[in-house]
Structure formats: structure tokens, C-alpha cells
């Protein structure tokens, strides 16, 4: 892993020039059908994940009635989630998976809920070992995406909470409203900017005036928006997904020349390896992998109604992403490569968070709310980020963004790491690698201030 990467220090000249909020905080929203009270309830309540015999019995009854089409001969995962392997998942889910045991795992860390803009917002809040004796951790918010959840970070949490070289973290891990245990908006318009505003209010309510952010998928966009809205509060921004959202001249020219004259345009050999052949590795792969996006950005409730009613359909829809987004070559394996990186208990726990909360449709609506106004043409997509930034580029991520392109938006890149392995679900796939990269980034930012 090459921490720092080409060009990581070339934008240090902007440090110390952190600008005022680049985009406005926006009008305060109210996302509940209930009438807004005269005064907001700012209390924070302990929360526990719970289950019941009735919930488990209903699940089992639905699994027992599963009806799947026969798979094509030797089709593996090339047509989507293979029905033959899905029968194995159903059998494990019905006869071996212990949801009550997994509920206890979920409750291993302290959960809370608080009402913000009419929504009960769920979050996990962990303090570092030794906090009771006065040791303070660096506040760090971890932000998930779709079809993930706060649970993605569970195997990375111990790595962040432990003091290492004098550095430990106090971790706040919320659920995006409409996902899992955070209440779903009941009005139209809740997008990443609204989520960013809600999470900024959450951090303020917890008493943090300065903090670090980390995110992938939607979490990366929400975290970026937070840094754009209140850069004075964000000490550092660490991302493991950071797509370029504008086709400016620098990007286009480097793309045309990069495979022939990589050094001339500022590409490393690793960039060339990950980018080219461009049509095959980017355009064709995105066409194969974005059918879900078109559905969710246009008619999310249609598919959402079916998935909310069928645990088997829900599992196939979600777990197919954990297969192909971990490694695109997994489509050629009979089991989709799911058990290479994950255990079925962890995969099904993530599915159960969606199933038991009935939140798949509301999570899918997040796409429509963001693409309704063209995500790539919004003001935040055109606005640069000036907070210290760390970027972790995992080789199997859906799109590769070289440092040259990343600098078009993120103007103070403190570290850029070519990660040696891992894909889209980095925290769950490679928790040690991601935790180490977060640590080295924060250590660099802290050193800059001394």
C-alpha cells in the first residue's frame, strides 16, 4: 500500500486557506407528517435492537414458502443471484441462522436515538477503551451507504477504539434516515444535503464542534456535503469512494492520453492498470452494474413493495451486490464468491436489518430524491472541498479515481492510498486495512497542527 501517493502533498498550499461554508446549510426541513411542535425535542434516548418469537415465526413461514425459478445450466452469477445457490442461503437462514444471537451482537455497542427535523435518528456511539479513566478519543463519524448499514463497521470498531501510538477514536455511527433503525422521511425531498444537515445537528447535539468524517458509497457524498456546509467543524475527511462528478478538460485530456503517456498527465502505473482498457473497466462495467440505480432513481416503490414483502427476494437483491461489488469476477463463480470475504451470519444480519424494519423501499427512495435534480449538476457537485482529505482507493471499487482527478474537487489531499485488495464494502471486507489507513491519515492531520 502506497500511502501518500502521487500528488498527495501538491495541494498543501491551500492549507490554512480553508474557506467559509462553500454551500449553504439550506432551509431546515421537517420530514414527518406530524405537525411541528413549538419547541424541538433534543433529548437523546438509549435504544436497543429487539426481536420477538412472532417476528421469527413470520420469517420462517415466508422462507418455507419460497418459490424460485430453476437456474440456467452453469449460469453461475452471470444472470444475477443464482437460484441454485439461493436455496442454500434460504436453508441456512431457516435452519441455522440465529437472529436472537445476532441481535445480541448488534447490541454489543451502545445504541441511541434522537429526534432531528421530525425524524428519530439512530446511531451507535462508542467511546475508546480507557475513556472512563480520562482518555479522550478523536471524534469520528462513520457513514454507510446502500445496501449496507451501520453493521458494516462492526468489525472495524475495535480497531478504532483501541489506543495505538497514542491515538484512539470516539466513534459515532448513524443510520441514514430511511435505513434500518433511523425513521424514514414521510415527505419528498430528503437527499444527501438534508442528511448532511441532520448529521451536523447530531454532532452538535453530542457536543462536538470539531470532528473527523469517514464514508463510502452514499456515506462519501454525505460526508463531503458536511465538509462543504461546515468546513470549520470538519478536521478531516476520509473516503473510500470518491467518484469524479464533472468531465472537465483535465479529466478528459488525461483520460485520452493516460494509457500512452501516463507520466505526462500525472498517472501512476497503478492508475493505468486500474483504468484501462477504459471502456471495458468503466463504461461496460457500469452498464452491467447500474440497472438497480435506474429503477431506484425512477420507480423505487414498485420494486420496493415486492422486496418488502419477500425476505427471499430481499436477500437476492441485496446479496447480489455483496457479490459483484466485492469483485466483478465473482459473477463467474457458482456461489458468487460471497463466502470468500463474508460469513452468511454477517450477510444475513445486514439483510435482517432491512427486513425487520421494513426499510428497503425508503432506502431505495434515497436514489430518486438525489437524482430527481441531477446529482452531478447540483451546487455541491460543482463546489470544491478544502478540508484535509484522505483517500483510500480499493482496487475492486466500482470506479477508480486517480489522484489527478480527485484533486479537481478535493483541494487538500493529505494522503492517497492505493489499497492492495478489497472492493466496495471496504469496512466489512478489509477492516484492518481501512482502519490503518484512517489512522495514518488522522495522524498526518494532527501532526500538521503541531
N, C-alpha and C positions, 0 to 999 in steps of 0.2 A: 504494500500500500504506500503510495507516494503522497504523504501529507504535504500540503502547501501547493504543489502542482505549479504548472507554468502560469505565470502572471499573477500568482496569489498576492504578491506584495506590490504589484504595479499600480494599485489604486490607493495606496496608503496616503497619497496626497490629499484625499478627501476627508481623512480622519481629522477630527477637530472642526470640520465644517458642517456638522450634522445640522440639517435644516429643520425649520419648524415643520409641523404636520403638513405632509405633501398633499394629502387628500382630506376633505372634511369628515368629521365624525358622522355626519348625517343626522337626519331627524330621528329622535328617539322613537322606536317602534313600540307597538302593543299588539302582541300576536295571539291573544286569547279572545274568544267570543264574549267572555265576561266583560262587563263594564269596568273600566279602570277605576280603582279606588282613589280616594282623595290623597292618601299617602301610601307610598310603596312599602312593602314588607321586605326588609333587608335581613331578616333572620336567616341563619344557616342551621339546617337540621341534620342530625345524623340519619343515615339511610342504610338499610340492609337489603340485599337481594334475598328474596324468599321464593319458595315454591310450595306446592301442595300435592296431595295424592290425586286430587281431581285433575290438576294440570298434567301430571304424568300419565294418568289413565287415558285422558283425551288424546295425548300424543301417541301413546301405544295403539289406541284404537285406529287412529288415522294411518299409522305405519302398517298395521296389519291389513289394511285395505288398499295398499299401494298397487297401482296398475301402471306398468311400464311397457313401452314398445320394445319389441325384440331388437337387439343391436344388429347392425350390418356386420357381415363377416369381416373380421380383422380390421374394423374401422378405428379401433383404439379411441383416442380423444379428438380425432380429426373432424368429427361432426358435432363436437360439443361433449358434454358429460356422457360417458359411455354407460348405457343402461345396464350392461352386464356387471360392471364394477359398482354401479349404484345399488344393485341388490346386496352386495357385500356391505356397503355403508349402512343400508337400511337394517340388515340383520344385526350388525354391531350396535347400531343405535337402539334397536328394540330390545336386545337381549344382554348386552354387556355395558353399554354406556350408563353411567350412574349420575343423573342430573343433580340429585341431592348432594352427592360428593363434590360435584363441580361448583355448586352454589357455595359450599363451604370454602372452596378455593377462591372464588370471586370475593368472598367476604374476608379473605386473609388480610386485605388492606382496608383502611377506613374509608367509607363512602359517605357522601353528603349530598344534600340538595338545597338549593336556594332559589328564590323567585326573582327573575330578571326579565323585565319587559313582558310580563304576563306569562312567562314560561317557568316551570320548575326545571332548573338546570342541574343535572347530575355531574358529580366529579369525584374522583379519588384523590385523596390528599395524604401524602406520605412524608414524614419527617425522617431525617437521617438517623442512623444508629448513634446513640450518644447525645441526641438533641436534648434529652431531659437533664443532661449534665452541663448544658450551656453551649454545646457545639452547634453552630449555625450552618445551614446548608445554603447554597446558592439557589434562589427560587427558579424553577424551571417548569414551564408548561409544555406538556406533550400533547400533540393534536393528531388524531387519527383521520382516516378517510373512509371511502366506500370500496368494498363491502366489509370493512373492518370495524373495529370498536376499540374502546379503551383496553380491552383484554389483550390486544396485540402487544402491549407494553409490559405485561406481567413478568416476563422472563428477563426483561432488561431492568426492571425496577431495583432488584437487589444490587445490581452492578452500579447503579447511580446513587443509591442510598448509603453505600459503604464509603467510608473515608479512605481516599487513596491519594497519597502525596499531598495531604492537607486539603483535598478538595472533595466535597460531598454535596449532594443536591437535596433540596426540599422540592418534591415533585407534585405538581397539580396536573391531573389528567382528566379533562372533562369529556363528556359525550356531546357531540354536536346536537343541538335541538332537532328532534325528529329521528334520532338514532338511539336505540337502546333505552336507557333509563332517563334520558332527557325528554321532556314533554315536546310533542310535535306542535309546530305553529298551526293555528287554525285560520289564519288569513294568508292571502297570497303575498309574495314578495320577499320572503326570508332567504337571502343569499349570503355569500361569503362575507360581504361587508357588514351585514347585520350580525352574523355570527362573530365577526371580529369585535364589533362593538359590545356584544354581550360578554365575550370573554375578557375584554378590557375592564368591563364593570366588575366581573367576577374577581379579577386580580386586585382591583381597588378595594373591593369589599373584604378581601382577605388581608388587606393591609400592605400590599406590595406596590411600591412606587417605581421600582426598577426590577427587571427580571429577564430571564432568557426564554427563548421560544424554540421549539423543535417540531417539525412536521413533515409529513409526506402526503401525497395524494391531495384531497381537499384540504387536509391539515396544513400543507405547504402554502396554499393560496390564502387560507385564513390567517396563518402566522405572518405572511408577507403583508396582508392588509393591516394587521395590527401594528406592524412596524411602520407602515405608511401613515396610519392615522395618528399614532402617538410615538414617534421615534424617540422622544425623550425618556420614555419608560422602558424601551427595549434595549437592554445591554448588549444583546447579541442574538442573531437569528441563525439557526442551524436547520438545513433542509436536506432531505434525501430524495426529493423530486423537485425539479425547477425548470420546467419547460419554457422555451422561448416563445413569447406570445406576439411578436411582431417580426415581419420579414423585412427588416431594414437592410440597407445596402451592404453593411459589414457582414451580416449573416449570409446574404445571397452570394456575395463575391467569394467569401471563404468557402462556401459550400461548393461552388463551381470549380475553384482552384485547389481545394484542400487535398484531393486524392492524388494530384500531380505534384504540387509544390506545398506540402504541409507546413514546412518551416517558414515559408514566406508569409503565410496567412496566420501563423501562430498556433497551428495544430501540433500536438504531440503524436507520436506513433500510436499511442493508446487511443487517441481521438480517432485517428484514421481507421484503426481496427474496429472500433465500435460504431462508426458512422457509415462505412462503405462496405458493399455497394449500397448506396443511399436508398434507391427505390425499393430494394428487397428488404433492407433492415428498418426502414422507416415508413415509407408510403404504403407498401403492400402489407406490412405487419399491422399498421394502424387500421387499414381497411378490414383486416381479419378480426381485429380485437375491439372494434368500436361499435358493433351492432347494438350492444346494450345501451351505449350512450345515446344513440339516435332515438331509441324507444323511450329512455328515461328523460330525455330533453324535450320530448314532444307529447307523449301519451303515457306518463308513468302510472296513472291509476288503473289503466286497462290490464297491464301485466301485474301490477301490484295487487289487484284483487285476487287473482289466481294464486300468486305466491303467498299471500297472507292466509289463504285457505288450505294450502297443501304443504306440510312440512317436507315432503319428499321433493316437490317442485322447488321449494325454497333452498333446500340443500344443494340440489343440482345447479341452480342458478348461481349461488354464492361460491360453492366449492370449485366450480369450473374456473373461476377467476384465480383461486389459490393455486390452481394447476398451471394455467397458461401464463399468468403474470409472474410466476416464480421462475419459469424457464420456458421460453417459447417452444423448445424441442420436446417438452413433455407431452405434446399432442400425439407423439408417435409411440407413447408407452401405453400398455393395456390399462394401467391404473392412474394414468395421467401424472405420474410422478408425485402424487400427493403425499405418500408416506416416506418419501426421501427426506423431506425437510420437516414435516409435521407429523404429529400423532393424531389419530382420529378423535381422541378426547378433546384436544385443543381446537381442532377444526369444528367439531360439533358444538362445543361450548360457544364459539362465536356465532354459529347458526342459531343456537338456542336463545341467545340474547335478542336476536331479531324476532324469533318465533314467539317467545313468551311475552314480549312487549308489543307484538303486532306492529312493528315499526318499519317493515320493509317498504311499504308504499310511501310513507313520509320521508324515508331516506332517499328513495328514488326521485321524489319531487324536488329535491335539492338541485338536481341537474336542470330541470325545467326553470326553476327560479333563477339560476345563473345564466343559462343560455337564452332565456327569453329576451334579454337585452344584448346579446352577443358578448360573451365573457371576454373575448380578445379585444373588443373595441371600447370597453369601459375605461373610465378615467384612471382607475388603479392599474390597468394593464399598460397604460402609457406612461405611468409615473415611476421614476427611479426610486431605489431603496438605498438609503445612506447609512444604515446601522451596520456595525461589523457583522459580517456574514461568513458562515462556514458551510461548505457544500460537500456532500458525500455522494459520489457518483457510483452507483452499484451497476455492475456490468450487464445484468439481466433486466434492468429497468426498462419500461416501455419505450422511452425515448432517451437518447444520450444528448446532453447539452455540454459542449466543451467550455472551458474557462472563457475563451474569447467571446462566445455568445452570452454566457452568464453575466459578463461584465457590462453588457448593454443595459442590463436592468439593475443588477446588484453592484453598486459602485465601491463598496469597501469589503472586498473578499479577503478575509484574513487567512482562510485555509480552503484548499480544494483538494479532495482526496479521491484518487482512483481506487475504489474498493476492490479487493481481489476476487470476491464472489458475492452472490446474493442478488435478489431481484426486488420486486415492488413492495413486498411486505417485509421490509428490512428488519424492523424491530423484532418480529417473530421468527424470521429466518436466521438472522445473524445478530442476536442481541449483544454479544461481546464486541463484535466489530463496530456496531453502531455506537454502543456506549463508550468505547475507547475513542472514537472519533469526536463525539460530543465533548469528552473530557479534554482532549488535546486542543480543541477549538476554544473552549471556555478558558483554559489555562493561558492561551495566547492573548485572548481579550483582556483577561485580568492583568497580565504582565504589561500590556500597553498602557495601563492606567497607573503604573507604579513609577 
